[in-house]
């Protein structure tokens, strides 16, 4: 009964030449109130996994339609490491977390702006969870030019400490080619903590108390970095949630907080971010 009046935005998959000129898929979602000739602020969603993908699915977690319903266009890229292109493509992210995927995100963002004129590239925020959260921390230092704001959910802030804190040790060792004490250079190669001096974009950090995959100290450390640098920032935590926000009332608070942050920084009269 409650869903019969729900509106959804039209979506379209697109392809572009990504890293090494290899074909990469993205998709775009129009806001539910889309009108031809108008431009709309953009939520640039970076998926987690990283061996996963954004597809034509439905959930109340990381559903592009929730942003479309708030008046945002959505762009999301299935970068190298995503599933659906074959095992070689999926495996190609291991040992290269900040390399090929970042290149795909940059090329995908440009391809989307070139193809879809309703996207307002000057009013865009990037957001993601888990690996997507890692990437948000990474781009905060190395690719922050396009973004008016960032949202990080349960991301990896310090790759070195992540190794010693996570309950998923096998994954860290597989992705980085061994334990941190044997191949420390692999953990430092794409470590977001090393680029805090270049952070400038307002960021909302979300991290839950029972997250043992990527423990809460990662989010607290990032929030400390933001506060110490004088960058506008907020911290939202759920003491009773794990690596996912699963309880419906918590999800409502999550969406309300995330949407408010997006709207604050993509408003036409929004304050400029810290230079």
Beta strands, then each sheet from edge to edge (+ up, - down):
strand 1: 11-17
strand 2: 23-29
strand 3: 40-46
strand 4: 73-78
strand 5: 119-129
strand 6: 149-153
strand 7: 203-206
strand 8: 233-236
sheet 1: 1+ 2- 4+ 3+ 5+ 6+ 7+ 8+
end
